[in-house]
Amino acid sequence: MEHIVTVQDAVTAFADFLEPTAAELDAIETEMPLIRAEVELLDVQIALLDREPSELSTRRLRRARRRVLAARRELTNRSAATAGEAA
């Protein structure tokens, strides 16, 4: 009879290396408005895949695209300002 041995020790031995660092979590938090805007845009695009776009859905798509562009602009400006302070 063979004994079944768990590999949990081998898997959890590297668990500390799998967790994001504080710097990575801060970067994600900084990018969260852009991530939310892109998810909203994707939701609108998915909703429009199987139907004819109406005036309302066209406006919703335009607003979602503008939110993504605004979030990208803010993130870029914030990154440029941070880089300018560091220099």
Stockholm file with secondary structure:
# STOCKHOLM 1.0

chainA/1-87         MEHIVTVQDAVTAFADFLEPTAAELDAIETEMPLIRAEVELLDVQIALLDREPSELSTRRLRRARRRVLAARRELTNRSAATAGEAA
#=GR chainA/1-87 SS CCCCCCCHHHHHTTHHHHSCCHHHHHHHHHHHHHHHHHHHHHHHHHHTTTSCCCHHHHHHHHHHHHHHHHHHHHHHHHHHHHHHHHC
#=GC SS_cons        CCCCCCCHHHHHTTHHHHSCCHHHHHHHHHHHHHHHHHHHHHHHHHHTTTSCCCHHHHHHHHHHHHHHHHHHHHHHHHHHHHHHHHC
//
